[in-house]
Amino acid sequence: MDLPEQAGAMLLDATGLRCPLPVLRARKRLVALAPGAVLDVLADDPAAEGDMRAFCQAAGHRLLAVSEAAPGVSRFRIARGP
């Protein structure tokens, strides 16, 4: 399922990166955003889904959705926590 674009959402393309780089890049990008802002992360690392879920839970961010952006590429929609 492809997610619709969200006005004001930032996009981070982490395809081609392996653990832990997608999470580290997402963390760096989220720190620069205001609380409640949305970041879409594209990743093709098979471990990314578990890593993103654990990261969001530990950091207080909300994982709004996970979808397939393209074959083998996941899109993680994350809302920055407080």
Secondary structure, DSSP 8 states (H G I E B T S, - for coil): ------TT-EEEE-TT--TTHHHHHHHHHHHTS-TT-EEEEEE--TTHHHHHHHHHHHHT-EEEEEEEEETTEEEEEEE---
